[in-house]
Amino acid sequence: MEEMRSKALASLEGQNLLKTVEFLKDQGYEVVYVALYGAQNYNLQREGSDFDYKAVVVPKLEDVVFNVKPTSVTLDLPEINGQVDVKDIRLMIDQWKKGASNFVELLFSDWFWINPEYYLLMSWFRENAEQIAFANAPSAVKAMGGMIEEKFHALDHPYPVQVDEVNKFGYAAKQLSHEMRLASMLKRFMHSSYAELLKPSGIDEEALKEWDDIYAVKTQKGCFSKEEAIAFGQALRDWSKAQVDELLKVAPKVNEELIGKMDRYKFAIIKLALQKELKE
């Protein structure tokens, strides 16, 4: 893992990661983990793709004593033209326990940073990433289905980041590509490792072909008419609903023992942070 981390930090993604860590420290956060989020984790990045990160932070003693709402905020990173989603460790681990794929992917990212003071505790989550990803399979399946529904409804919505594209083509190619990717993951959920779900390899030629199609849709904006895109998106949405129902019939039970371990590691990390703060 140390070798992987060193290699990762030598890349542009890694350099931007370190800039993000320093930015968060300057903002006063006690950061324990930061990882790249998005297209790079799926091998679907394109030239000019943003560098977006998610960060895990721990609460201050004052936050705990006065029951302050856990941190959950998205900050702009103008120096690298990206954003960082900052989450209290309690909120982040709740998402991991639910199997939410847009958070679980952080445990598989090649571009990550762990605070050395918390390394032994925080690295446990990466070392057990596969088990964590499937610890609550029913919830993970429902979450994927819900995200496909969300992406379908966002397909032709004039959000600020996609208003020009929607006005020009009638839909946002990125939203459709997200639907396609999540549907591919949902289809393979019960018979692939999670690493393969996120980033298919030569083991699954069908998935690689789907990844090529996803990349084409994402990069060749307007390759469908609005009517074709909406019809395709709706077909994916409808298929996913049926697929979720089928998977819930065979999904393994929740791994309560592993989820309990996640809570114990969360407790240990917060305890260490508070002890450190008191000493300082």
GUSEVO-853947 format. One record per residue (C-alpha): x, y, z; residue number from 1. Coordinates in nm, 2 decimals. Layout:
<finus>
[[X,Y,Z],NUM],
...
</finus>
This chain:
<finus>
[[0.00,0.00,0.00],1],
[[0.29,0.24,0.08],2],
[[0.43,0.17,-0.27],3],
[[0.09,0.24,-0.43],4],
[[0.06,0.56,-0.23],5],
[[0.41,0.69,-0.33],6],
[[0.34,0.61,-0.70],7],
[[0.00,0.78,-0.69],8],
[[0.13,1.10,-0.52],9],
[[0.39,1.14,-0.80],10],
[[0.11,1.19,-1.06],11],
[[-0.07,1.51,-1.14],12],
[[-0.38,1.37,-0.95],13],
[[-0.15,1.31,-0.65],14],
[[0.00,1.66,-0.67],15],
[[-0.34,1.81,-0.67],16],
[[-0.44,1.58,-0.39],17],
[[-0.15,1.72,-0.17],18],
[[-0.26,2.07,-0.26],19],
[[-0.61,1.98,-0.14],20],
[[-0.48,1.84,0.19],21],
[[-0.28,2.16,0.25],22],
[[-0.59,2.37,0.17],23],
[[-0.80,2.18,0.42],24],
[[-0.54,2.21,0.69],25],
[[-0.52,2.59,0.63],26],
[[-0.90,2.59,0.68],27],
[[-0.85,2.44,1.02],28],
[[-0.98,2.09,0.96],29],
[[-0.83,1.79,1.13],30],
[[-0.81,1.57,0.81],31],
[[-0.77,1.20,0.83],32],
[[-0.83,1.08,0.47],33],
[[-0.87,1.24,0.13],34],
[[-0.92,1.06,-0.20],35],
[[-1.00,1.15,-0.56],36],
[[-1.36,1.12,-0.66],37],
[[-1.52,1.08,-1.00],38],
[[-1.42,0.98,-1.35],39],
[[-1.05,0.89,-1.28],40],
[[-1.17,0.61,-1.05],41],
[[-1.37,0.45,-1.34],42],
[[-1.11,0.50,-1.61],43],
[[-1.36,0.74,-1.78],44],
[[-1.16,1.06,-1.75],45],
[[-1.11,1.28,-2.05],46],
[[-0.87,1.56,-2.13],47],
[[-0.96,1.85,-1.91],48],
[[-1.15,1.64,-1.65],49],
[[-1.19,1.81,-1.32],50],
[[-1.00,1.70,-1.01],51],
[[-1.26,1.66,-0.74],52],
[[-1.18,1.51,-0.40],53],
[[-1.37,1.39,-0.09],54],
[[-1.22,1.44,0.25],55],
[[-1.29,1.28,0.59],56],
[[-1.24,1.51,0.89],57],
[[-1.29,1.45,1.26],58],
[[-1.49,1.67,1.50],59],
[[-1.33,1.91,1.76],60],
[[-1.40,1.86,2.13],61],
[[-1.62,2.16,2.13],62],
[[-1.83,2.02,1.85],63],
[[-1.88,1.70,2.04],64],
[[-1.96,1.87,2.37],65],
[[-2.21,2.12,2.22],66],
[[-2.36,1.87,1.98],67],
[[-2.26,2.08,1.67],68],
[[-2.40,1.94,1.35],69],
[[-2.14,1.72,1.18],70],
[[-1.94,1.89,0.90],71],
[[-2.08,1.84,0.54],72],
[[-1.97,2.11,0.30],73],
[[-1.84,2.14,-0.06],74],
[[-1.55,2.38,-0.11],75],
[[-1.41,2.52,-0.43],76],
[[-1.04,2.45,-0.51],77],
[[-0.96,2.73,-0.75],78],
[[-0.59,2.65,-0.77],79],
[[-0.67,2.31,-0.93],80],
[[-1.01,2.39,-1.09],81],
[[-1.19,2.14,-0.87],82],
[[-1.39,2.09,-0.55],83],
[[-1.35,1.90,-0.23],84],
[[-1.65,1.75,-0.05],85],
[[-1.57,1.77,0.33],86],
[[-1.74,1.52,0.55],87],
[[-1.73,1.44,0.92],88],
[[-1.61,1.09,0.97],89],
[[-1.94,0.99,1.13],90],
[[-2.13,1.09,0.81],91],
[[-1.88,0.93,0.58],92],
[[-1.88,0.60,0.76],93],
[[-2.26,0.61,0.76],94],
[[-2.24,0.63,0.38],95],
[[-1.99,0.34,0.37],96],
[[-2.22,0.13,0.59],97],
[[-2.51,0.20,0.34],98],
[[-2.29,0.09,0.05],99],
[[-2.34,0.42,-0.14],100],
[[-2.12,0.38,-0.45],101],
[[-2.03,0.75,-0.48],102],
[[-1.87,0.72,-0.14],103],
[[-1.75,0.36,-0.14],104],
[[-1.54,0.44,-0.45],105],
[[-1.31,0.65,-0.23],106],
[[-1.18,0.33,-0.07],107],
[[-1.07,0.20,-0.41],108],
[[-0.92,0.52,-0.55],109],
[[-0.55,0.50,-0.65],110],
[[-0.51,0.87,-0.55],111],
[[-0.55,0.90,-0.17],112],
[[-0.38,1.04,0.13],113],
[[-0.40,0.92,0.49],114],
[[-0.29,1.13,0.78],115],
[[0.02,0.95,0.92],116],
[[-0.11,1.00,1.28],117],
[[-0.42,0.80,1.20],118],
[[-0.26,0.56,0.94],119],
[[-0.30,0.23,1.13],120],
[[-0.67,0.30,1.20],121],
[[-0.77,0.46,0.87],122],
[[-0.59,0.21,0.65],123],
[[-0.81,-0.06,0.80],124],
[[-1.10,0.07,0.58],125],
[[-0.90,0.05,0.26],126],
[[-0.76,-0.30,0.35],127],
[[-1.12,-0.42,0.40],128],
[[-1.27,-0.22,0.11],129],
[[-1.42,-0.52,-0.07],130],
[[-1.59,-0.65,0.24],131],
[[-1.72,-0.30,0.33],132],
[[-1.86,-0.25,-0.02],133],
[[-2.08,-0.56,0.01],134],
[[-2.14,-0.54,0.39],135],
[[-2.49,-0.41,0.33],136],
[[-2.57,-0.54,-0.02],137],
[[-2.95,-0.47,-0.01],138],
[[-2.88,-0.10,0.07],139],
[[-2.60,-0.08,-0.19],140],
[[-2.84,-0.22,-0.46],141],
[[-3.11,0.02,-0.36],142],
[[-2.87,0.31,-0.36],143],
[[-2.75,0.23,-0.72],144],
[[-3.11,0.21,-0.84],145],
[[-3.19,0.54,-0.67],146],
[[-2.89,0.71,-0.83],147],
[[-3.00,0.58,-1.18],148],
[[-3.34,0.74,-1.11],149],
[[-3.18,1.06,-1.00],150],
[[-2.95,1.08,-1.31],151],
[[-3.25,1.01,-1.54],152],
[[-3.44,1.30,-1.39],153],
[[-3.13,1.52,-1.43],154],
[[-3.09,1.43,-1.79],155],
[[-3.26,1.74,-1.94],156],
[[-3.27,1.96,-1.63],157],
[[-3.10,2.30,-1.69],158],
[[-2.86,2.29,-1.39],159],
[[-2.60,2.57,-1.41],160],
[[-2.32,2.33,-1.49],161],
[[-2.51,2.17,-1.79],162],
[[-2.75,2.44,-1.90],163],
[[-2.56,2.52,-2.22],164],
[[-2.55,2.16,-2.32],165],
[[-2.91,2.10,-2.24],166],
[[-3.01,2.41,-2.44],167],
[[-2.80,2.29,-2.74],168],
[[-2.87,1.92,-2.74],169],
[[-3.17,1.88,-2.52],170],
[[-2.99,1.66,-2.27],171],
[[-2.66,1.63,-2.07],172],
[[-2.44,1.35,-2.20],173],
[[-2.26,1.32,-1.86],174],
[[-2.59,1.23,-1.69],175],
[[-2.67,0.97,-1.94],176],
[[-2.32,0.82,-1.91],177],
[[-2.36,0.80,-1.54],178],
[[-2.69,0.61,-1.59],179],
[[-2.51,0.37,-1.82],180],
[[-2.22,0.32,-1.58],181],
[[-2.44,0.26,-1.28],182],
[[-2.66,0.02,-1.48],183],
[[-2.35,-0.18,-1.58],184],
[[-2.24,-0.20,-1.22],185],
[[-2.59,-0.30,-1.11],186],
[[-2.59,-0.58,-1.37],187],
[[-2.26,-0.72,-1.25],188],
[[-2.31,-0.66,-0.88],189],
[[-2.35,-1.01,-0.75],190],
[[-2.07,-1.18,-0.96],191],
[[-1.78,-0.93,-0.97],192],
[[-1.54,-0.78,-0.72],193],
[[-1.62,-0.42,-0.64],194],
[[-1.29,-0.31,-0.79],195],
[[-1.40,-0.47,-1.11],196],
[[-1.74,-0.30,-1.09],197],
[[-1.57,0.04,-1.07],198],
[[-1.30,-0.02,-1.32],199],
[[-1.35,-0.33,-1.55],200],
[[-1.04,-0.51,-1.68],201],
[[-0.98,-0.78,-1.93],202],
[[-1.15,-1.03,-1.70],203],
[[-1.49,-0.90,-1.83],204],
[[-1.49,-0.82,-2.20],205],
[[-1.86,-0.74,-2.20],206],
[[-1.81,-0.48,-1.93],207],
[[-1.51,-0.33,-2.12],208],
[[-1.73,-0.29,-2.43],209],
[[-1.99,-0.12,-2.21],210],
[[-1.72,0.11,-2.08],211],
[[-1.62,0.21,-2.44],212],
[[-1.99,0.29,-2.51],213],
[[-2.01,0.50,-2.19],214],
[[-1.70,0.69,-2.28],215],
[[-1.83,0.76,-2.63],216],
[[-2.16,0.89,-2.50],217],
[[-1.98,1.11,-2.24],218],
[[-1.73,1.26,-2.49],219],
[[-1.93,1.28,-2.81],220],
[[-2.20,1.52,-2.69],221],
[[-2.51,1.53,-2.90],222],
[[-2.45,1.18,-3.04],223],
[[-2.82,1.11,-2.97],224],
[[-3.12,1.33,-3.04],225],
[[-3.30,1.45,-2.73],226],
[[-3.58,1.20,-2.80],227],
[[-3.33,0.91,-2.83],228],
[[-3.15,1.01,-2.52],229],
[[-3.46,1.04,-2.31],230],
[[-3.59,0.71,-2.44],231],
[[-3.26,0.54,-2.37],232],
[[-3.24,0.69,-2.02],233],
[[-3.59,0.58,-1.94],234],
[[-3.52,0.23,-2.06],235],
[[-3.22,0.21,-1.83],236],
[[-3.43,0.35,-1.54],237],
[[-3.71,0.10,-1.59],238],
[[-3.46,-0.19,-1.63],239],
[[-3.28,-0.09,-1.31],240],
[[-3.60,-0.09,-1.11],241],
[[-3.67,-0.45,-1.22],242],
[[-3.30,-0.55,-1.16],243],
[[-3.31,-0.40,-0.81],244],
[[-3.61,-0.61,-0.72],245],
[[-3.44,-0.93,-0.85],246],
[[-3.12,-0.86,-0.67],247],
[[-3.30,-0.80,-0.34],248],
[[-3.43,-1.15,-0.36],249],
[[-3.08,-1.30,-0.36],250],
[[-2.87,-1.04,-0.18],251],
[[-2.68,-1.16,0.12],252],
[[-2.78,-1.05,0.47],253],
[[-2.63,-0.74,0.62],254],
[[-2.28,-0.82,0.77],255],
[[-2.36,-0.68,1.12],256],
[[-2.02,-0.79,1.25],257],
[[-1.82,-0.59,1.00],258],
[[-2.05,-0.29,1.04],259],
[[-1.99,-0.31,1.41],260],
[[-1.61,-0.31,1.34],261],
[[-1.65,0.00,1.13],262],
[[-1.81,0.18,1.42],263],
[[-1.53,0.07,1.66],264],
[[-1.27,0.21,1.42],265],
[[-1.46,0.53,1.39],266],
[[-1.47,0.56,1.77],267],
[[-1.10,0.49,1.79],268],
[[-1.02,0.76,1.53],269],
[[-1.23,1.02,1.71],270],
[[-1.09,0.93,2.04],271],
[[-0.73,0.97,1.91],272],
[[-0.82,1.31,1.76],273],
[[-0.97,1.43,2.09],274],
[[-0.67,1.31,2.29],275],
[[-0.44,1.49,2.05],276],
[[-0.64,1.81,2.08],277],
[[-0.64,1.79,2.46],278],
[[-0.26,1.75,2.47],279],
[[-0.22,2.05,2.24],280],
</finus>
